Amino acid sequence: MTGSHGSYSMGDSTRCVRAIEGTATAGEPMLRGPVFAAPYHLGPEDEPQRDTYARGSHPGWRDLERALALLEGASGTRVVGSGMSAIAVVLRSLLHAGDTLVVPTDGYFQVRTLAADLAARSGIDVHEVPTTAFNSDALERIFESARGRVIVLVESPSNPALDVIDIRRLAARCGAAGAKLIVDNTTATPLGQQPLALGAHAVVASGTKSLSGHSDLLMGYVAASDDELLDAVERERLQAGTVLGPFETWLALRSLGSAGLRIERQCANAAAVAAMLVNRPQVRNVRYPGLVDDPAHEIARLQMRRYGSLVGLELGSADEVHRFIAGSELLVSATSFGGLHTTADRRARWGDQVPEGFVRLSCGIEDTDDILADIDQALGSL
Ligand SMILES: Cc1ncc(COP(=O)(O)O)c(C=O)c1O
């Protein structure tokens, strides 16, 4: 798939395979081996040194960061140990006492916990705004009353409800007010949307999900075309030590090469599953930004090239969800998402403000017909 949004030119699988190519030379392996804590001898003291210690820098990070920058359309990225770490380091880099932080009420719950801690300990003024309200004028009053810098952190599509924010419009409003917009691109991935091309100041993401895609590592990254911000993030990473381990770095780069294929299939499966669920009497509501009737579709189609691997569906009760998952052969109950397997998570069990019967499905790479048949028969058993 090639697309017209943002800076895409070749197809995504080609871009992913090429992005990880790096500097391999004849006779050397495609990917460098993991680099551990003290791999290199020091050079002379009067010469600049790098890669002396893997909390500061190592060649594996540079390969992965270059690949992610290509995919996000950023001048640079910094990889860290998890998606939460990416969010924490970027907020710590940008915010000082007296500044204002706006976060969604209905996004990934740990972000609100982090924001509450920043409010209590660091004197940051925190506002929570529902995702759909970012498309209205709800921010103007916050902009007007803010004393210092304003950072707006959003997720689109949001996890778990899959509401979508008009990133281009929000970026313009933030820009006009002197605020900075940061977009969490975890659920869409850079193959689904490029927030920087839409005007966001920075992207944060969990690479734990579809980008690495094998449910076997945690990683996060910050992407931006602002060298000062990237340097500040690097400093936070060095000081806090929230680093991506050498082996995870190697695995993530290896996995990125197949991201185009995997995400293509995941999104195709999600679209097929959503279309099927709409017609099932056991299902009260379906959310998928790619569905033409979904409340998020009008905005999603303007800024997304793919609508993601996540589908929201609502059954009648928590018990029905348990029976639905138990009645399926392929669905795995799991709280992460974006992996090879199709998984299901009843989000109310974690305290998300969704109905008791709401399930977040993460579509995997299985054959579409198999997933459809399996979900169909699991619903039939309710
Ligand atoms: C939208 C979103 N952002 C950030 C994170 C945090 O990522 P990680 O678990 O890699 O720290 C998650 C985790 O589920 C997420 O869903």
Ligand as a Chemical Component Dictionary entry (heavy atoms), coordinates in Angstrom:
data_LIG
# 
_chem_comp.id                   LIG 
_chem_comp.type                 NON-POLYMER 
_chem_comp.pdbx_formal_charge   0 
_chem_comp.three_letter_code    LIG 
# 
loop_
_chem_comp_atom.comp_id 
_chem_comp_atom.atom_id 
_chem_comp_atom.alt_atom_id 
_chem_comp_atom.type_symbol 
_chem_comp_atom.charge 
_chem_comp_atom.model_Cartn_x 
_chem_comp_atom.model_Cartn_y 
_chem_comp_atom.model_Cartn_z 
_chem_comp_atom.pdbx_ordinal 
LIG C1 C1 C 0 -1.869 4.297  23.910 1  
LIG C2 C2 C 0 -0.789 3.774  24.798 2  
LIG N1 N1 N 0 0.261  4.562  25.099 3  
LIG C3 C3 C 0 1.249  4.137  25.891 4  
LIG C4 C4 C 0 1.234  2.875  26.445 5  
LIG C5 C5 C 0 2.347  2.439  27.341 6  
LIG O1 O1 O 0 3.196  1.561  26.658 7  
LIG P1 P1 P 0 4.180  0.553  27.407 8  
LIG O2 O2 O 0 3.335  -0.528 27.986 9  
LIG O3 O3 O 0 5.121  0.102  26.338 10 
LIG O4 O4 O 0 4.856  1.325  28.479 11 
LIG C6 C6 C 0 0.169  2.022  26.172 12 
LIG C7 C7 C 0 0.117  0.681  26.755 13 
LIG O5 O5 O 0 -0.811 -0.070 26.569 14 
LIG C8 C8 C 0 -0.860 2.483  25.323 15 
LIG O6 O6 O 0 -1.924 1.716  25.034 16 
# 
loop_
_chem_comp_bond.comp_id 
_chem_comp_bond.atom_id_1 
_chem_comp_bond.atom_id_2 
_chem_comp_bond.value_order 
_chem_comp_bond.pdbx_ordinal 
LIG C1 C2 SING 1  
LIG C2 N1 SING 2  
LIG C2 C8 DOUB 3  
LIG N1 C3 DOUB 4  
LIG C3 C4 SING 5  
LIG C4 C5 SING 6  
LIG C4 C6 DOUB 7  
LIG C5 O1 SING 8  
LIG O1 P1 SING 9  
LIG P1 O2 DOUB 10 
LIG P1 O3 SING 11 
LIG P1 O4 SING 12 
LIG C6 C7 SING 13 
LIG C6 C8 SING 14 
LIG C7 O5 DOUB 15 
LIG C8 O6 SING 16 
# 
